[in-house]
Every structure is written in structure tokens, then in C-alpha cells.
Amino acid sequence: MSARTIDVPTIRHFPTPADRVFDAWISPAEIRGWFGPGLGELTRLEIDAHEGGSFFITQRRTHGEVGHWGQYLIVDRPYCLAFTWNVTGAQHADIVTVALLATDAGCKVKVTHQLDASTGAAGPTRKGWARMLDAMCRVLRAEACA
């Protein structure tokens, strides 16, 4: 990671309990429903969700296979999940932190993607996480996410 990073936050409220939303981040069956919606079939999905564990996700897209992989840094169910984030072709690993806060009506989810400021990828990164969180709402049958 370069000396200069930026945090790209994406926030959603889920009318679903925090433990249920947390599990959607580490359940292969549920990840298949929300990861990279509409971009292609997941051809590899391995999740070993404990601190020091790793994940591998490969998606077949129109221009070829794209891999995402990383190591879990924090696994604190149902409050926090943090992991390194590598993507095929990227120069640096990023850090992604998922914070969940229980509310009376479900939970608030804040995904913070820390990335190299020189990439100019803040907009596409925010848009990508927003699409995935929207898809996660559908997977959890919680259509009224905001």
C-alpha cells in the first residue's frame, strides 16, 4: 500500500439482525447470491473465516477470470469483519472493514474500503460495494434496505 490511502465508505441499513447480515459475509451459499451481481458466474469460492484465515473468489467475466482473495484480519461476530483485498491485476492489497451496529429495526452496515489514493478508483469502488450490498438485501429477503 502506498503512503497515501483513502477510505471509501458505503453504508446501508438492513431490516435484518446483525448476526444474520454478518453470516451473509462468510457463508459461501449466500456470497454466491450477492458477490459481483450480474458480472458472471463464481467459479471458485473458498471461505475460511477466522482471524488469519483466507478467502478466494474467482468470477468468470466477459473479459476473463477475475480473482479476489485476502486474509481475515478481524472476525468478531456479529460486530466486525476486516480483511485484506487483492484483485487480479492490482498493484497493492487494500483493506476492507465491515462494521455492523445493531439498531431497533435491524442493523447498520458500514463497509470501508481503504485503497491507494493514486488509483483513482474511489467512485467505482463505492459503486461496486453499493451494488453488492443491494444484492445482499435481496439475498436476505430484506427488500427495504436503505
C-alpha positions, 0 to 999 in steps of 0.5 A: 500500500502506498503512503497515501490511502483513502477510505471509501465508505458505503453504508446501508441499513438492513431490516435484518439482525446483525448476526444474520447480515454478518453470516451473509459475509462468510457463508459461501451459499449466500456470497454466491447470491450477492458477490459481483451481481450480474458480472458472471458466474463464481467459479471458485469460492473458498471461505475460511473465516477466522482471524488469519484465515483466507478467502478466494473468489474467482468470477468468470467475466466477459473479459476473463477470470477475475480473482479476489482473495485476502486474509481475515484480519478481524472476525468478531461476530456479529460486530466486525469483519476486516480483511485484506483485498487483492484483485487480479491485476492490482498493484497493492492489497487494500483493506476492507472493514465491515462494521455492523451496529445493531439498531431497533429495526435491524442493523447498520452496515458500514463497509470501508474500503481503504485503497491507494489514493493514486488509483483513482478508483474511489467512485467505482469502488463505492459503486461496486460495494453499493451494488453488492450490498443491494444484492445482499438485501435481496439475498436476505429477503430484506427488500427495504434496505436503505 
